[in-house]
Amino acid sequence: MVIPALHNRRRNINQDDPRVKRTLKLLGDTLLELIVEKGYDDVSIQHITDRANVSRTTFYLHFKDKDELLFASMRAMYDDLVASTHNIDFRNVAAAEAAMCDPADFEHVQKYIQFYRVMLSKNGSMAFLLSVLDYLAATMLAALQQGKPGGVQLHIPLPILAHIMAGSEIGVMTWWVKNGTTQTPAQMAQFLYDAHSKGIWWALGIEKT
């Protein structure tokens, strides 16, 4: 819990100050490093501040807890991924297919594989996983709302569809990480796209009559 005095000071912090940016990056990098070493639950605020050589007061000026620090640290990367992969115009089928088959999300997980091996395991954080799910669903909903053709009749409400898409992506990534990432990011993106676009019956090799 952040006491009111600290909360008020947090609102007055200049996030564009280079010193603030360096401190935030240092705290975020330190947390990611400690998660790989210890597992998420065993990392304390004291561990973070000691390793980063930053005071606890400074930590609480920026974050209420390590969950907030973690998602803030990953948010910039996720925003970059969304900007490149989630702008989908469903009126242009070829462009939509290319966007939905983009392996960038899987490449991101592969790049930070040690971190995700922890976070997508029993040593991870449910709060972080739910934050990622909400973030993905929100960005997918925005893409669906912006890119869907006008006048079409929806069979599934867009918020539900967005959560189906977000949940399946997290589920597929979890399986991929747990099973050694032997498939390429491009293969995993194609599997996910085919399941969404062609359906379960097609994936099972069953022709509907």
DANOR-V537184 format. One record per residue. N is the residue number from 1. OMEGA is omega in degrees with one decimal (none if undefined). NEAR is the number of other C-alpha atoms within 8 Angstrom. D_LAST is the distance of its C-alpha to the last C-alpha in whole Angstrom. Layout:
BEGIN
N & OMEGA & NEAR & D_LAST
N & OMEGA & NEAR & D_LAST
END
This chain:
BEGIN
1 & 179.2 & 3 & 58
2 & -178.6 & 7 & 60
3 & -173.8 & 6 & 64
4 & -178.1 & 6 & 64
5 & 178.9 & 6 & 67
6 & 179.4 & 10 & 65
7 & 179.0 & 10 & 62
8 & 179.3 & 8 & 64
9 & 178.2 & 9 & 65
10 & -178.1 & 9 & 61
11 & -176.9 & 6 & 61
12 & -179.4 & 6 & 64
13 & 176.8 & 6 & 63
14 & -176.3 & 6 & 63
15 & 179.5 & 6 & 59
16 & 178.2 & 6 & 60
17 & -178.8 & 7 & 64
18 & 179.3 & 6 & 63
19 & 177.3 & 6 & 65
20 & 179.5 & 10 & 62
21 & 179.0 & 10 & 59
22 & 179.8 & 8 & 61
23 & -179.6 & 8 & 61
24 & 178.9 & 10 & 58
25 & 178.8 & 9 & 56
26 & 179.3 & 9 & 59
27 & -179.9 & 12 & 58
28 & 179.4 & 12 & 54
29 & 179.7 & 9 & 54
30 & 179.3 & 11 & 56
31 & 179.7 & 11 & 54
32 & 179.0 & 10 & 51
33 & -178.2 & 8 & 54
34 & 178.5 & 12 & 54
35 & 178.9 & 12 & 51
36 & -177.8 & 11 & 50
37 & -166.7 & 6 & 53
38 & -166.4 & 9 & 53
39 & -170.8 & 13 & 50
40 & -174.7 & 13 & 49
41 & -175.6 & 9 & 51
42 & 176.8 & 6 & 54
43 & 178.7 & 12 & 55
44 & 174.6 & 8 & 57
45 & 179.6 & 9 & 59
46 & 176.4 & 7 & 62
47 & -176.7 & 8 & 60
48 & -175.8 & 13 & 59
49 & 177.9 & 13 & 62
50 & -178.2 & 9 & 65
51 & -178.3 & 8 & 63
52 & -176.5 & 9 & 62
53 & 178.7 & 6 & 66
54 & -178.1 & 9 & 65
55 & 176.2 & 8 & 67
56 & 177.8 & 9 & 65
57 & 178.1 & 6 & 66
58 & 178.3 & 8 & 65
59 & -175.1 & 10 & 61
60 & 171.8 & 11 & 61
61 & -175.0 & 11 & 62
62 & -172.5 & 8 & 59
63 & 178.4 & 9 & 56
64 & -179.6 & 10 & 56
65 & -176.5 & 8 & 55
66 & 174.9 & 9 & 53
67 & -179.7 & 8 & 49
68 & 176.7 & 9 & 51
69 & -176.6 & 12 & 52
70 & -176.7 & 12 & 49
71 & 175.9 & 10 & 47
72 & -179.6 & 9 & 49
73 & -178.1 & 11 & 50
74 & -172.0 & 8 & 46
75 & -178.5 & 8 & 46
76 & 178.3 & 8 & 47
77 & 179.8 & 7 & 45
78 & 178.7 & 8 & 42
79 & 178.3 & 8 & 43
80 & 179.0 & 8 & 43
81 & -179.2 & 11 & 40
82 & -178.3 & 10 & 38
83 & -175.5 & 8 & 41
84 & -171.3 & 7 & 39
85 & -172.5 & 11 & 35
86 & 173.8 & 12 & 34
87 & -170.4 & 10 & 35
88 & 175.1 & 13 & 32
89 & -175.3 & 11 & 31
90 & 175.3 & 10 & 28
91 & 176.5 & 8 & 29
92 & -170.9 & 7 & 29
93 & -177.8 & 8 & 26
94 & 179.6 & 6 & 28
95 & 178.9 & 10 & 31
96 & 178.6 & 12 & 28
97 & 179.6 & 8 & 26
98 & -179.6 & 8 & 30
99 & -176.9 & 11 & 31
100 & 177.0 & 11 & 28
101 & -178.8 & 11 & 28
102 & -177.2 & 10 & 32
103 & -171.7 & 10 & 33
104 & -179.4 & 9 & 37
105 & 179.4 & 8 & 36
106 & 176.0 & 12 & 35
107 & 176.7 & 9 & 38
108 & 179.4 & 8 & 40
109 & 179.2 & 10 & 39
110 & -179.7 & 9 & 40
111 & -178.4 & 6 & 43
112 & -169.9 & 8 & 44
113 & -179.4 & 9 & 43
114 & 177.7 & 7 & 46
115 & -177.0 & 10 & 46
116 & 174.5 & 10 & 42
117 & 176.6 & 10 & 42
118 & -170.9 & 14 & 44
119 & 178.1 & 13 & 43
120 & 177.5 & 12 & 39
121 & 178.6 & 7 & 41
122 & 178.0 & 7 & 43
123 & 179.9 & 10 & 46
124 & -176.0 & 11 & 44
125 & 176.4 & 11 & 44
126 & 178.5 & 6 & 42
127 & 178.5 & 7 & 44
128 & -178.9 & 10 & 43
129 & 178.5 & 10 & 39
130 & 176.6 & 8 & 39
131 & 177.8 & 9 & 41
132 & 178.7 & 8 & 39
133 & 179.3 & 12 & 36
134 & -179.8 & 8 & 37
135 & 180.0 & 8 & 38
136 & -179.0 & 9 & 35
137 & 180.0 & 13 & 33
138 & -179.4 & 9 & 36
139 & 178.0 & 10 & 36
140 & 176.8 & 12 & 32
141 & 178.9 & 12 & 32
142 & 179.4 & 8 & 35
143 & 179.0 & 11 & 33
144 & -179.2 & 11 & 30
145 & -177.7 & 8 & 33
146 & -170.4 & 8 & 34
147 & -176.4 & 11 & 32
148 & 177.6 & 9 & 29
149 & 177.6 & 7 & 29
150 & 174.3 & 4 & 31
151 & 179.4 & 4 & 29
152 & 178.3 & 5 & 25
153 & -178.4 & 4 & 24
154 & 174.4 & 6 & 23
155 & 176.9 & 4 & 21
156 & 178.1 & 6 & 23
157 & -174.5 & 7 & 27
158 & 178.8 & 10 & 28
159 & 178.1 & 8 & 30
160 & 179.3 & 8 & 28
161 & 179.5 & 10 & 26
162 & 179.2 & 13 & 29
163 & 174.7 & 10 & 29
164 & -179.1 & 8 & 26
165 & -179.2 & 11 & 27
166 & -179.2 & 12 & 30
167 & -179.8 & 9 & 29
168 & 178.6 & 9 & 27
169 & 179.1 & 9 & 29
170 & 179.2 & 9 & 32
171 & 179.9 & 8 & 30
172 & 178.5 & 9 & 29
173 & 178.6 & 10 & 33
174 & 177.8 & 9 & 34
175 & -177.5 & 8 & 32
176 & -179.7 & 11 & 33
177 & -177.9 & 12 & 37
178 & -175.8 & 8 & 37
179 & 167.2 & 7 & 35
180 & 179.0 & 6 & 38
181 & -178.7 & 9 & 36
182 & 174.3 & 6 & 35
183 & 179.3 & 7 & 33
184 & 174.0 & 7 & 34
185 & 179.7 & 11 & 34
186 & 177.6 & 10 & 32
187 & -178.5 & 8 & 29
188 & 177.9 & 11 & 29
189 & 179.3 & 13 & 29
190 & 177.0 & 9 & 26
191 & -177.7 & 8 & 24
192 & 178.9 & 12 & 24
193 & -178.8 & 10 & 23
194 & 178.9 & 10 & 20
195 & 178.9 & 10 & 19
196 & -170.2 & 8 & 20
197 & -174.8 & 6 & 19
198 & 172.7 & 9 & 15
199 & -175.9 & 9 & 15
200 & -178.6 & 7 & 15
201 & 178.2 & 10 & 11
202 & -178.9 & 9 & 12
203 & 179.5 & 10 & 16
204 & -178.7 & 6 & 14
205 & -177.5 & 6 & 13
206 & 176.6 & 7 & 9
207 & 178.5 & 6 & 6
208 & 179.4 & 4 & 4
209 & none & 2 & 0
END
